[in-house]
Every structure is written in C-alpha cells, then in structure tokens.
Amino acid sequence: MIQIFKQLGRHWAACIAVVALLFAQAYCDLSLPDYTSKIVDTGIQQGGIESPVPESVRDTTLQALEMLMSEQDAALAEQWYSTPDADGVRTLSFDASAAMPELEGAFSTPDVVLYMAAAQNAAATSGASTPAAEDLDAAAAQMTAMVNVPGAREMLQARLQEEMSALDDSMADNLSQQATLLVALEYEAQGIAHDVQLAYLLRTGGRMLALTLVMVAVSIAVGFLASRVSAAIGRDLRRDVFGTVVGYSNAEIEKFSTASLITRTTNDIQQVQFVCVILLRMVAYAPILGIGGILHVAEGDTGLEWIIFVAVAALLLLIAFLMSVALPKFKLMQTLVDRLNLVSREILTGIMPIRAFSREAFEEQRFDKANTDLMKTQLVTNRTMVAMMPFMTLIMNGTSLLIVWFGGKAMDLGTMQVGEMIAFITYTMQIVMSFLMLSMVAVMLPRAGVAADRIHEVISTPASIRDPDAPKALPADGKCGVVEFHDVSFRYPGSDEDALEHISFTANPGETTAIIGSTGCGKSTLLNLIPRFYDVTQGSVTIDGVDVRDLPQAQLHAQLGYVPQKGVLFSGTIDSNLKFGGDSIPDADAREAAEIAQATEFITAKPEGFASPIAQGGSNVSGGQKQRLSIARAIARHPQIYLFDDSFSALDYKTDVALRRALKAKTRSATVIIVAQRISTVLYANQILVLDEGRIVGKGTHAQLLESCPEYREIARSQLSQKELNLQKEDA
C-alpha cells in the first residue's frame, strides 16, 4: 500500500487540488441538512419567521410591546423602527443587523406575553385556541391603556422577571420559540404573512439549489482530476515496467516468467489504477464528510450523539472481522491469476501438438483446475464483500430507528423540532456512509496493495546485464570484428553444474567459424555470451581485444547481426521487419538483404510485395520463410559480426546452398559464427568447433576433424553416406 501512496505522491499538485475541491464539496454537502431543517422548522412551522423582531409592525402593536419592555429596551426599539406610515406601520431599519442580538433580547419576552394575552382574549370571546388579528388588537389596546397609569410599567416588569426566573431552561427555550407566534400573528394582521413565508422558502430553497449546483460542479471536477491522475499513474507504471523488462536479461525473464510479467503489466496495474481513483474520490472525502458531520451533530446538542458512537463502533467491528477473513485471500488470488495465465498461454501456444497427440481432455482438466482454484478464492472474497452490505444496511436502518425513537421522545418534551431530527438523521447517515466508504476501500486496498508490491518487485529488480560504469570504446587501429573466448566457463543461475567449461577460440574477420555438436551440448549458450544475453561465469569474451562487459550494450549490439534459433517476426509488414535493425536502413539495402536471404521470390509473389502484412509472431508465413526474413533482417544492418544460431534448419538443401553462397560473397570482410546441426551447413567453414557436454573436443576444418575428432566423425556418419565421406577424404 505504501507503493500506491508513493505513486499518488508523484502527482501531489493534482492531489492537493482534489482535496481542496473535496473540502468545498463537503461544505456544500454538510450545509444542505441545515437548510432542510430551516425549511421545515422555520419556513413551514414558523411561517418563514426567523426572529422575534418583526420586520414591520403596526404602531399600536409596538406601543403594547414597549409597555412590556424596560425603558432602555423601549428606547432601543424606538431607535431602530421608522415613523408610522399612512397605514400606521413601522419598518425595521435595514442597518439594524448589528443591534439584532439586543433587539431579540428586548422583544422575546414581550412577544410571548402579548401573544398569550391575545390567546386569552380569543378563549374568552370565541372559545378558540388560536388567536386572530382582532384578538391581538384587543390585547394591544389593553396594554396601551395602561400607559397613563402611574407605575404600571414597573409593576409589569417586576412580575415578568419573577415569572421568568421560575422557569427551567427547557421551558425558557419553548417560550423563545413561541415568540415568533406573535410576529406571525402581526404579519397576518398586516396581510403579508403569505408573502413573508414564500420569500423565506424561495430564499432558502435558492441557496440549497446553488449549493447543489456547486456540489455537482465540484464532483465533476474531482472525478475529472482523479481520472487523469489514475490514468497517468497507470501510464507511468506500464512505461516503467516495460522499460525495466526490456532491459532484463534472460535470467530475470525466467525468474518472473512471461505469464507473470504480462499479469503484472495488465491486471495488476489496472488494480492500482482503479484503487487510485477510489482513494482520491472516496477515501479522501470520507474523513472530511465524517468529521464535518460529527462537528455539526456536536453543535446541535440534541443528546442523541451516543447513537452515532454505537453505529460507528459496530461498523468498525464488522470491518475488522471481514478483513481478517478476506485479506489472506488477496495475495493468493494474484498468484492464481498468474497460474491461470500461464496455463492459458501454454495451451494456446501449443494448440497444434495438443491436437496432434489428442491431449485436449488432459489440457482441459489442467485449465479447469487452475480456473476452479481461482474461482474458489474469488468466491471467498466476493462473499465477504457481499456479506458486508446486508450488515451495513442493518446498522444504518437500526441507527435511523434509534434516532426516530429517541428523537420522537425529545420532540414530545419540546427539546427538539421536526427539522432538527431530520437534519440529525441526515448527518448520522453521512457519518455512517463515510465509514461505509472507508470499509469498502478497506476491502479493495489490500488487493491493490498486493498488486502494487508485485509491480514494484519488477521495477526494483535490477537487470543482471547492464552497461559498465566506466565503458570502453572499440579500438580504431584497424581491428574490426575479432571475437575471442578466453578460458570461458558459464553456469546458469541456480544450476549446480557448468553449461560451458574452459572454452577458448578466436573468430577472425573474413572467416566462418562453425559450432556443431549434439543437442544440449551448449552451442546456443556459447553464442548467447557474445551479445551478453548472459554474462560469463569465468574468463572473458572480447571483441577486438575489449571485454564485451566493458562495452555499452548499444555499441556492442551495433556490431552484431543476430539471427535466433527460432525466427521471430513482429506484427507489421515485411518491409518493417527487414528494417527492424534501424530506421536509417534504406530500401535498397532491405531489398538486397532479401535477395541474399533467398526471400525475394516469395515476397514478390505476394500481391502487396514488401508491403505485405506480417501477423503477430509471423504466423502467416512458413517456418522457412520466417527464417529467411530473420536472416535478411540481420544482413540489412551491415554488421561486422554475424551470429547464426541454427538459422538454416528450416531451409531445404537447395535454398540452403544458394543462401550460403550469396552470404559468403556479402560477408567477405565480416566475422561469421554459425551454430548448426547439419554437416552440410558447416562443411566449408574456416574453423569448426565441436562441442560435447560443454567442452570443445575438436577444432579445425571439416577434413581435419574427420581425421582427428571421433565425435565429429560420428556426427558426419549419421548425416553423410560412406561415398560422401570417402569423397571428402579424397578432397582433403
């Protein structure tokens, strides 16, 4: 998992931008429940009235309220209200916001008292429980009539203070909420109650809509940035892995296996890329949303906070249990994916021999076992994730039930309103959802962490074959292509025995050196030491007196024209394959190389000629055609040293003879080293090396070896008739 965060750290600027946007999104998301609460409690239940201080009030009502205020509060009210208009209505000043806390303190109790007086009038006159505008007018008239009574205001103030001091906090809060009832009654008397409510709903709803639009825009921006970052991480990882693997020697390729490297480059990187999006969009957002929701709930002081702690504790216990079950399976799953890819690759590559030997049923069983093992492991992890959702739903619904149960009791006691409970439920769901998001990521992250570690293992594994720290250059003294083996021994990594022992010989320019021997004697291994596909275990291989290990690989390979034992072609055209050795190869050289390799005949027979397409791996050409194109590819490069690893085995004798004759004319000044199984291929070589169990047991020309080397004579007798052998002796 550390590797995943390291990859994100490479894009720190975009990650910081995402986090900043997520804070903005969380602010909008957390503000919406407050506005919902205001619409329900203030907009619907209180008629859009937010304050006990009326925006406009009739002069008669204000005079009655001032009778219930202290002289200081009455003077404050007179200061911030305008003079009565033609209808006797006084308006609150627009710049009264600074004095609003003092005004609310002054109006709260008088509002309640005047409203209760109006309610008493309504009960006495009409028996109604809710007063009307005329009841308010009557109550205001009663209060106003006491203006001229000496000491009336002081008596009312003393009585109010005595009654208010006897109330507990909950009753005081309830009375403060009832203060808005007087304002609503006053607005109704003025005929503006509906307009005030509608204006509040439109204003609050407009703010909610604006916050929603901002949240949508921020969410789109976060998704855009997160997608770009994850795509860039996937691109960089694929580039790093591919760049590393291209520099690997055969030892590293064999260590990881081709199937595993393909899995790491595709499936594993996709896992990392997917989880990076989730980390930026969910993991970064969940703590912000959860902490913000907890802070909002704490500010509300509802007394129901313990429900959230119970829900979160249950979620954490559930996550810990599920992770203890699923985590060990994720590492196993990636190994099983490797195994399935390996089996699939082997079957698809070897489909022809499988059919030829009627092994379809056996291979189907082998594939089915690998497939079933992966399925069983995936079932465990998938069932774990599936089992998580019902439990999460149970916790969320149980939490809602507890909030409604205890919130209903709080509303019955008058300590909570409907809108507050709705907001509390919303905040609780946001907190629970944030932990739910974290739990989902907690299931995905370990698998992605395993994938990231596997990718890092490839990237951090150094190639055993690399350029020297102090490279040397080839001499410019006239030497050109002299290949020498100085007491070379080589052992494959992990092997207990040497594959080659004490090999010493010199291959000179203008000469052909052939290597022949029984299967498995080390011929191809010897040839692979020259281009440094492997490094020698003991001794040295030099070109013009310079150890190949001291040469930069690019300079070394520029001297070589290598034709592998198995012809490898790349998807494209014949022309692109012939020019594979470099973009600077002209068309004339490519055509000449094809002519020398005896490939022109079948190329020109194709409708598109040199522009004819080549399928992946050269599957649309025959084995002999593939070998001839591979040989032509090496010739077109004009190397100084030609390396042919049994590259004529798929050619018929006629083509073989014609090709070697044309090749000899082309390579008069070059060093040619040929690995071959057929005597006819090496018959006229200037020097033939006979290998047996990794040792040189014979060295010389064909005639010399017939006389001096029993192993060579055995090979010759197995391929040539007695008449041909006698002719060879006579020629000698």
C-alpha positions in Angstrom: 0.0 0.0 0.0 2.9 2.3 0.6 3.7 1.9 -3.1 0.3 3.2 -4.1 0.7 6.4 -2.0 4.2 6.8 -3.5 2.6 6.8 -6.9 0.0 9.4 -5.8 2.8 11.5 -4.4 4.3 11.9 -7.9 1.1 13.8 -8.7 1.0 15.9 -5.5 -0.3 19.1 -7.1 -3.3 17.4 -8.6 -3.9 15.5 -5.3 -3.9 18.8 -3.3 -6.3 20.3 -5.8 -8.6 17.3 -5.4 -8.5 17.5 -1.6 -9.3 21.3 -1.8 -12.3 20.6 -4.0 -13.4 17.8 -1.7 -13.5 20.3 1.2 -15.7 22.5 -0.9 -17.9 19.6 -1.8 -18.2 18.5 1.9 -19.1 22.1 2.9 -22.0 22.0 0.4 -23.0 18.5 1.4 -23.0 19.3 5.1 -24.8 22.6 4.7 -27.8 21.1 2.9 -29.3 19.3 6.1 -29.2 22.7 7.9 -31.2 24.3 5.2 -33.6 21.4 5.2 -34.1 21.8 8.9 -34.7 25.6 8.4 -37.3 25.0 5.7 -39.2 22.5 7.9 -38.9 24.3 11.2 -38.8 28.0 10.1 -40.2 28.0 6.7 -43.2 25.7 7.3 -43.8 25.6 11.0 -43.0 29.2 11.8 -44.3 30.7 8.6 -40.8 31.8 7.4 -40.2 33.9 10.6 -36.6 33.7 11.8 -36.6 36.2 14.6 -38.9 37.5 17.3 -38.1 41.0 16.0 -40.7 41.8 13.3 -39.5 43.3 10.0 -42.6 45.6 10.0 -45.1 46.2 12.9 -48.1 48.4 13.4 -47.6 51.3 15.7 -50.3 50.0 18.1 -48.7 46.6 18.5 -45.2 48.2 19.0 -46.6 50.5 21.7 -48.1 47.5 23.5 -44.8 45.6 23.3 -42.9 48.6 24.6 -45.2 48.6 27.7 -43.8 45.1 28.5 -40.1 46.3 28.0 -37.8 48.2 30.2 -37.4 51.9 29.4 -33.9 51.1 27.9 -35.3 48.4 25.7 -38.2 50.5 24.6 -35.8 53.3 23.7 -33.8 50.8 21.6 -36.9 49.7 19.8 -37.9 53.3 19.0 -34.4 54.0 17.7 -34.4 51.2 15.1 -38.0 51.5 13.8 -39.2 54.2 11.4 -42.0 56.6 12.0 -45.5 55.2 11.2 -46.6 55.4 7.5 -50.1 56.2 6.3 -51.3 52.8 7.4 -49.7 53.1 10.8 -47.0 50.6 10.0 -43.4 51.0 11.2 -40.5 49.3 9.4 -37.3 48.0 10.9 -34.2 49.8 9.7 -32.0 48.0 7.1 -28.8 48.6 9.1 -30.2 47.1 12.3 -28.3 43.8 11.9 -25.6 44.9 14.3 -28.1 45.6 17.0 -30.2 42.5 16.3 -29.0 40.4 19.3 -30.0 43.3 21.7 -33.3 43.7 19.9 -34.1 40.0 20.1 -33.4 40.0 23.8 -35.7 43.0 24.2 -38.6 41.6 22.1 -38.6 37.9 23.1 -40.5 38.0 26.4 -42.9 40.8 25.4 -43.8 38.9 22.3 -44.7 35.8 24.3 -46.7 37.8 26.9 -48.7 39.8 24.3 -49.4 36.6 22.3 -50.7 34.9 25.5 -52.9 37.9 26.2 -54.3 37.6 22.7 -54.9 33.9 23.2 -56.7 34.6 26.5 -59.0 37.1 24.6 -59.7 34.5 21.9 -60.6 31.9 24.5 -62.8 34.3 26.4 -64.7 35.7 23.4 -64.9 32.9 20.9 -63.5 29.8 22.7 -60.8 29.5 20.0 -57.4 28.1 21.0 -55.6 30.2 18.4 -55.9 34.0 18.5 -56.9 36.0 15.4 -55.8 39.5 14.3 -58.7 41.1 16.2 -57.7 39.3 19.4 -54.2 40.8 19.0 -55.7 44.3 18.5 -57.7 43.9 21.7 -54.7 42.7 23.7 -52.6 45.6 22.4 -55.3 48.1 23.3 -55.4 46.7 26.9 -51.6 47.2 27.2 -51.7 50.6 25.6 -54.4 51.7 28.0 -52.0 51.3 30.9 -49.6 53.8 29.5 -51.1 56.6 31.7 -51.3 54.5 34.8 -48.5 55.6 37.2 -46.0 52.7 38.0 -47.8 50.3 35.6 -44.6 49.6 33.6 -42.5 48.9 36.7 -45.2 46.6 38.1 -45.3 44.6 34.8 -41.5 44.3 34.7 -41.2 43.0 38.2 -43.9 40.4 37.6 -42.3 39.3 34.4 -38.9 38.9 36.0 -40.4 36.9 38.8 -42.2 34.5 36.5 -39.3 34.1 34.1 -36.9 33.2 36.9 -39.2 30.4 37.9 -38.9 28.7 34.5 -36.3 26.0 33.8 -34.1 26.0 30.7 -36.4 23.8 28.5 -39.5 26.0 29.3 -37.5 29.1 28.5 -36.4 27.7 25.1 -40.0 26.8 24.4 -41.2 30.3 25.2 -38.5 31.8 22.9 -39.8 29.6 20.1 -43.4 30.9 20.9 -42.1 34.5 20.5 -42.4 34.0 16.7 -46.1 33.3 17.0 -46.7 36.9 17.9 -44.7 38.0 14.9 -46.7 35.6 12.7 -50.0 37.0 14.1 -48.8 40.6 13.5 -47.9 39.8 9.9 -51.3 38.1 9.4 -52.9 41.3 10.7 -50.9 43.3 8.1 -51.9 40.8 5.4 -48.3 39.9 4.5 -47.9 36.5 6.2 -48.0 34.5 3.0 -45.6 36.8 1.2 -43.1 36.5 4.1 -43.3 32.7 4.2 -42.9 32.5 0.4 -40.0 34.8 0.3 -38.2 32.8 3.0 -38.9 29.5 1.2 -37.6 30.9 -2.1 -34.6 32.4 -0.5 -33.6 29.3 1.4 -34.5 27.0 -1.4 -32.4 29.1 -3.8 -29.4 28.8 -1.5 -29.9 25.0 -1.4 -30.1 24.9 -5.2 -26.9 27.0 -5.5 -25.1 24.7 -3.1 -26.3 21.6 -5.0 -25.1 23.1 -8.3 -21.7 23.9 -6.8 -21.5 20.4 -5.3 -22.3 18.9 -8.7 -19.6 21.0 -10.5 -17.1 20.2 -7.8 -17.9 16.5 -8.0 -17.4 16.6 -11.8 -14.1 18.4 -11.3 -12.9 15.9 -8.7 -13.9 13.0 -11.0 -12.0 14.6 -13.9 -8.8 15.2 -11.9 -9.0 11.8 -10.2 -9.4 10.0 -13.5 -6.5 11.9 -15.0 -4.2 11.1 -12.1 -5.1 7.4 -12.1 -4.7 7.2 -15.9 -1.3 8.9 -15.6 -0.3 6.5 -12.8 -1.3 3.6 -15.0 0.6 5.0 -17.9 3.7 5.7 -15.9 3.7 2.2 -14.3 3.3 0.5 -17.6 6.1 2.6 -19.0 8.3 1.8 -16.0 7.6 -1.9 -16.1 8.0 -2.2 -19.8 11.2 -0.2 -19.8 12.6 -2.3 -17.0 11.6 -5.6 -18.6 13.1 -4.6 -21.9 16.4 -4.2 -20.1 16.2 -7.6 -18.4 18.4 -10.5 -19.3 17.1 -14.0 -19.8 17.8 -14.7 -16.2 15.3 -12.1 -14.9 12.7 -13.1 -17.6 13.0 -16.7 -16.4 12.8 -15.6 -12.7 9.4 -13.9 -13.1 8.0 -15.9 -16.1 6.5 -14.4 -19.1 2.9 -15.1 -17.9 3.5 -13.3 -14.6 5.1 -10.3 -16.3 2.0 -10.0 -18.5 -0.3 -10.2 -15.5 1.7 -7.6 -13.6 1.7 -5.3 -16.6 -2.0 -5.6 -17.2 -4.2 -6.9 -14.4 -2.0 -5.6 -11.5 -1.7 -2.1 -12.9 -5.4 -2.0 -13.6 -6.0 -2.8 -9.9 -3.7 0.0 -8.8 -5.2 2.4 -11.3 -8.8 1.6 -10.1 -7.9 2.0 -6.4 -6.2 5.3 -7.0 -9.5 6.7 -8.3 -11.3 5.3 -5.3 -8.6 6.8 -2.9 -9.0 10.3 -4.4 -12.8 10.3 -4.7 -13.8 8.3 -1.6 -11.0 7.8 0.9 -10.1 11.4 0.9 -13.7 12.5 1.0 -14.9 10.1 3.7 -12.9 11.6 6.6 -13.8 15.1 5.6 -17.5 14.3 5.5 -17.5 12.1 8.6 -15.6 14.7 10.8 -17.7 17.5 9.4 -20.9 15.6 10.3 -19.7 14.9 13.8 -18.9 18.6 14.4 -22.4 19.6 13.1 -24.1 17.0 15.4 -22.0 18.1 18.4 -23.1 21.7 17.8 -26.7 20.7 17.8 -26.6 19.5 21.5 -29.5 17.1 20.9 -28.4 14.5 23.4 -28.5 11.7 20.8 -24.8 11.7 19.9 -24.4 8.3 21.6 -26.3 6.7 18.8 -23.6 7.7 16.3 -20.8 6.3 18.5 -22.7 3.0 18.8 -23.2 2.8 15.0 -19.5 3.7 14.3 -18.3 1.1 16.8 -20.5 -1.6 15.2 -19.1 -0.7 11.7 -15.5 -0.9 12.9 -16.0 -4.3 14.4 -17.7 -5.5 11.2 -14.9 -4.2 9.0 -12.2 -5.8 11.3 -13.9 -9.2 11.2 -14.4 -9.1 7.4 -10.8 -8.0 6.7 -9.4 -10.8 8.9 -11.2 -13.2 6.6 -10.6 -11.6 3.2 -7.1 -10.2 3.5 -5.1 -13.5 3.3 -7.0 -14.5 0.1 -5.9 -11.4 -1.9 -2.3 -12.5 -2.2 -3.3 -16.0 -3.1 -5.7 -14.6 -5.8 -2.9 -12.8 -7.6 -0.8 -15.9 -7.6 -3.7 -17.9 -9.0 -4.2 -15.4 -11.8 -0.6 -15.8 -12.7 -1.1 -19.6 -12.8 -4.2 -19.3 -15.0 -2.4 -17.0 -17.4 0.5 -19.4 -17.6 -1.7 -22.4 -18.3 -3.7 -20.5 -20.9 -0.6 -19.3 -22.6 0.9 -22.8 -22.8 -2.3 -24.2 -24.2 -2.8 -21.5 -26.8 0.8 -21.6 -27.9 0.9 -25.4 -28.1 -2.6 -25.9 -29.6 -1.2 -27.9 -32.6 0.8 -30.5 -30.7 -2.1 -30.8 -28.2 -4.4 -31.7 -31.1 -1.8 -33.9 -32.8 -1.4 -36.0 -29.6 -5.1 -35.9 -28.7 -4.4 -34.3 -25.3 -7.4 -31.9 -25.4 -9.1 -33.6 -22.5 -5.9 -33.5 -20.4 -5.3 -29.8 -21.1 -9.0 -29.0 -20.4 -8.6 -30.7 -17.0 -5.4 -28.7 -16.3 -7.1 -25.5 -17.3 -10.2 -26.4 -15.3 -8.1 -27.0 -12.1 -6.4 -23.6 -12.4 -9.7 -21.9 -13.2 -11.5 -23.6 -10.3 -8.8 -22.8 -7.8 -9.1 -19.1 -8.8 -12.9 -19.3 -8.7 -12.9 -20.7 -5.2 -10.6 -18.0 -3.9 -12.7 -15.3 -5.7 -15.9 -16.7 -4.1 -14.4 -16.2 -0.6 -13.5 -12.6 -1.3 -16.7 -11.8 -3.2 -18.9 -13.4 -0.5 -17.1 -11.4 2.1 -17.9 -8.2 0.2 -21.5 -9.3 -0.4 -22.0 -10.2 3.2 -20.8 -6.7 4.2 -23.7 -4.9 2.5 -26.6 -6.5 4.5 -24.9 -5.9 7.8 -24.2 -2.3 6.7 -27.8 -1.8 5.8 -28.9 -3.3 9.2 -26.6 -0.9 11.0 -27.9 2.1 9.0 -31.5 1.2 9.4 -31.0 0.4 13.1 -29.4 3.8 13.6 -32.3 5.5 11.9 -34.8 3.6 14.1 -32.9 4.7 17.3 -32.9 8.3 16.2 -36.6 8.4 15.4 -37.4 6.6 18.7 -35.4 8.9 20.9 -36.0 11.9 18.7 -39.7 11.5 19.0 -39.4 11.5 22.8 -37.4 14.7 22.6 -40.0 16.3 20.4 -42.7 15.3 22.8 -40.7 17.0 25.6 -40.3 20.1 23.4 -36.5 19.9 23.3 -36.3 19.1 19.6 -38.1 20.1 16.4 -39.0 18.0 13.4 -36.5 19.7 11.2 -33.7 19.2 13.8 -34.5 15.5 13.8 -34.4 15.3 10.0 -31.1 17.1 10.0 -29.7 14.8 12.7 -30.7 11.7 10.7 -29.1 13.1 7.6 -25.9 13.9 9.4 -25.9 10.5 11.0 -26.3 8.8 7.6 -23.5 10.9 6.2 -21.2 9.8 9.1 -22.2 6.2 8.7 -21.8 6.4 4.9 -18.3 7.9 5.3 -17.3 4.8 7.4 -19.1 2.6 4.8 -16.9 4.2 2.0 -13.8 3.5 4.1 -14.8 -0.1 4.7 -15.4 -0.7 1.0 -12.0 0.7 0.2 -10.5 -1.3 3.1 -11.6 -4.4 1.2 -10.2 -3.2 -2.2 -7.0 -1.7 -0.9 -5.2 -4.8 0.3 -5.6 -6.5 -3.1 -4.4 -3.3 -4.9 -1.5 -3.2 -2.3 -0.5 -6.7 -3.3 -0.6 -5.7 -7.0 1.4 -2.6 -6.3 4.1 -4.7 -4.4 4.2 -7.1 -7.4 4.7 -4.2 -9.8 7.4 -2.7 -7.5 9.1 -6.0 -7.4 9.6 -5.9 -11.2 10.6 -2.3 -11.3 13.1 -2.6 -8.4 14.7 -5.8 -9.6 17.9 -4.7 -11.3 19.0 -6.3 -14.6 22.0 -8.6 -14.1 23.2 -7.4 -17.5 23.8 -3.7 -17.6 26.2 -1.1 -19.0 29.5 -0.7 -17.3 30.1 2.3 -15.0 33.3 3.1 -17.0 32.6 2.0 -20.5 35.4 1.4 -23.0 35.4 2.0 -26.8 36.4 -0.3 -29.5 39.9 0.4 -30.8 40.3 2.3 -34.1 43.6 0.6 -35.0 42.3 -1.4 -37.9 40.9 -4.4 -36.0 37.3 -5.0 -36.8 35.3 -7.9 -35.6 37.8 -10.2 -33.9 35.9 -12.4 -31.4 37.9 -14.2 -28.8 36.9 -16.6 -26.0 39.5 -16.7 -23.2 39.0 -19.8 -21.0 35.3 -19.1 -20.7 33.1 -21.1 -18.3 29.4 -20.4 -17.8 26.8 -21.7 -15.3 23.1 -20.9 -15.4 21.7 -19.1 -12.3 20.6 -21.8 -9.8 22.4 -24.6 -11.6 24.9 -26.9 -9.9 27.0 -27.6 -13.0 28.7 -25.5 -15.7 27.0 -25.4 -19.0 30.3 -24.4 -20.7 33.8 -25.2 -19.4 37.1 -23.7 -20.4 36.1 -22.5 -23.9 38.9 -20.8 -25.8 38.9 -19.9 -29.5 39.3 -16.9 -31.9 36.9 -16.0 -34.8 38.6 -13.7 -37.3 37.1 -11.3 -39.8 36.6 -12.8 -43.3 36.4 -16.3 -41.8 33.5 -18.5 -40.9 33.6 -20.2 -37.5 31.1 -23.0 -37.1 29.9 -24.6 -33.9 28.5 -28.1 -34.0 27.6 -30.8 -31.5 24.8 -32.9 -30.1 21.6 -31.4 -28.8 22.1 -29.8 -25.4 25.9 -29.5 -25.6 25.9 -25.7 -25.1 26.1 -24.4 -28.7 23.4 -21.7 -28.4 24.6 -20.9 -24.9 28.1 -20.2 -26.3 26.6 -17.9 -28.9 24.4 -16.1 -26.4 27.5 -15.0 -24.4 28.7 -12.7 -27.3 25.7 -10.3 -27.3 25.6 -10.6 -23.5 22.3 -12.3 -23.2 24.2 -13.9 -20.3 27.5 -12.9 -18.7 30.3 -15.4 -18.4 30.9 -17.0 -15.0 34.6 -17.3 -15.6 37.0 -16.0 -18.2 36.1 -13.3 -20.8 34.7 -12.8 -24.3 36.4 -10.0 -26.2 35.7 -8.1 -29.5 38.9 -6.5 -30.9 40.5 -7.1 -27.5 37.8 -5.3 -25.5 35.8 -7.3 -23.0 32.1 -7.3 -24.0 31.3 -6.5 -20.4 33.2 -3.2 -20.7 31.3 -2.1 -23.8 28.0 -0.2 -23.7 25.3 -2.6 -24.8 24.1 -0.3 -27.6 27.7 -0.2 -29.1 28.1 -3.9 -28.7 24.8 -4.8 -30.4 25.6 -2.3 -33.2 28.5 -4.6 -34.2 26.3 -7.7 -34.3 23.8 -9.2 -36.8 22.0 -11.8 -34.7 19.6 -14.5 -36.1 18.0 -16.5 -33.3 17.3 -20.3 -33.4 13.6 -19.6 -33.6 12.8 -17.0 -36.1 10.9 -14.1 -34.5 8.9 -11.7 -36.6 6.9 -8.7 -35.4 3.4 -7.5 -36.5 3.7 -5.0 -39.3 4.9 -5.5 -42.8 7.7 -7.4 -44.5 9.5 -4.1 -45.1 9.2 -3.0 -41.4 10.6 -6.4 -40.3 13.6 -6.1 -42.7 14.3 -2.6 -41.4 13.9 -3.6 -37.8 17.6 -3.1 -37.2 17.3 0.7 -37.6 15.2 3.4 -39.1 18.1 4.5 -41.3 18.2 1.3 -43.3 17.4 2.4 -47.0 15.0 0.4 -49.2 17.9 -0.7 -51.5 19.7 -2.4 -48.6 16.4 -4.1 -47.5 15.9 -5.4 -51.0 19.5 -6.6 -51.3 19.3 -8.4 -48.0 16.1 -10.2 -49.1 17.8 -11.2 -52.3 20.8 -12.7 -50.4 18.5 -14.5 -48.0 16.6 -16.0 -50.9 13.4 -14.3 -49.8 12.7 -12.2 -52.9 10.9 -15.0 -54.7 8.1 -15.5 -52.2 7.9 -11.8 -51.3 7.3 -10.7 -54.9 4.8 -13.5 -55.3 2.6 -11.7 -52.8 0.1 -9.1 -54.1 1.5 -6.4 -51.9 5.1 -7.4 -52.2 7.3 -5.8 -49.4 4.2 -4.1 -48.0 2.5 -7.4 -47.3 1.3 -7.7 -43.7 3.0 -9.9 -41.1 0.8 -11.3 -38.4 1.8 -11.4 -34.7 4.8 -13.8 -34.4 4.9 -14.3 -38.2 2.1 -16.8 -38.0 1.0 -16.1 -41.6 4.4 -17.2 -43.1 6.0 -20.6 -43.2 8.9 -21.7 -41.0 11.4 -21.4 -43.8 10.1 -18.0 -44.9 10.3 -16.8 -41.3 14.0 -17.9 -41.1 14.9 -16.3 -44.4 13.3 -13.0 -43.3 15.1 -13.2 -40.0 18.4 -13.7 -41.9 17.6 -10.8 -44.2 16.9 -8.6 -41.2 20.4 -9.2 -39.9 22.1 -8.8 -43.3 20.3 -5.4 -43.9 22.0 -4.0 -40.9 25.5 -4.5 -42.4 27.1 -5.7 -39.1 30.7 -6.6 -38.6 29.9 -9.9 -36.8 27.2 -12.3 -37.9 25.7 -14.7 -35.4 23.6 -17.5 -36.8 22.0 -19.7 -34.2 21.0 -22.8 -36.2 19.3 -20.4 -38.5 19.3 -22.6 -41.6 17.5 -25.7 -40.2 14.1 -24.9 -41.8 15.6 -24.4 -45.3 15.7 -27.0 -47.9 19.2 -28.0 -49.2 18.8 -26.1 -52.5 17.9 -22.9 -50.7 20.5 -23.5 -48.0 23.3 -23.8 -50.6 22.1 -20.7 -52.6 21.8 -18.7 -49.4 25.2 -19.6 -48.0 26.9 -18.9 -51.4 25.3 -15.4 -51.6 26.0 -14.8 -47.9 29.7 -15.7 -48.4 30.0 -13.0 -51.1 28.3 -10.5 -48.8 30.3 -11.3 -45.7 33.9 -11.5 -47.1 35.2 -8.9 -44.5 32.9 -9.8 -41.6 33.2 -12.4 -38.9 30.7 -15.2 -39.2 29.8 -17.6 -36.4 27.3 -20.3 -37.2 25.7 -22.8 -34.8 24.4 -25.7 -36.9 23.1 -29.2 -36.6 23.8 -30.2 -40.3 27.2 -31.1 -41.6 26.3 -29.5 -45.0 25.9 -26.1 -43.4 29.4 -26.1 -41.8 31.2 -28.1 -44.4 33.2 -25.2 -45.9 33.8 -23.3 -42.6 37.3 -22.0 -42.0 37.1 -23.3 -38.4 34.7 -25.8 -36.9 34.3 -26.2 -33.1 33.0 -29.5 -31.9 31.2 -29.2 -28.5 30.4 -32.2 -26.2 28.9 -31.6 -22.8 30.0 -28.0 -22.7 33.6 -28.6 -23.7 35.5 -28.2 -27.0 36.5 -31.7 -28.1 37.6 -30.8 -31.6 38.8 -27.7 -33.5 39.8 -27.5 -37.2 38.4 -27.8 -40.7 36.0 -30.4 -41.9 38.8 -32.6 -43.3 41.0 -32.2 -40.2 38.1 -33.1 -37.8 37.2 -36.2 -39.9 40.7 -37.5 -39.2 41.2 -36.3 -35.6 37.8 -36.0 -33.8 35.7 -39.1 -33.1 32.7 -37.0 -32.0 32.7 -35.2 -35.4 33.1 -38.4 -37.3 30.1 -39.8 -35.5 28.0 -36.7 -36.5 29.3 -36.9 -40.1 28.5 -40.6 -40.4 25.0 -40.0 -39.2 24.3 -37.4 -41.9 26.6 -38.3 -44.8 26.8 -41.5 -46.8 30.0 -43.6 -47.0 30.6 -42.4 -50.5 30.3 -38.8 -49.5 32.7 -39.4 -46.6 35.2 -41.0 -49.0 35.0 -38.1 -51.4 35.6 -35.7 -48.5 38.7 -37.6 -47.6 40.0 -37.6 -51.2 39.4 -33.8 -51.4 41.3 -33.5 -48.2 
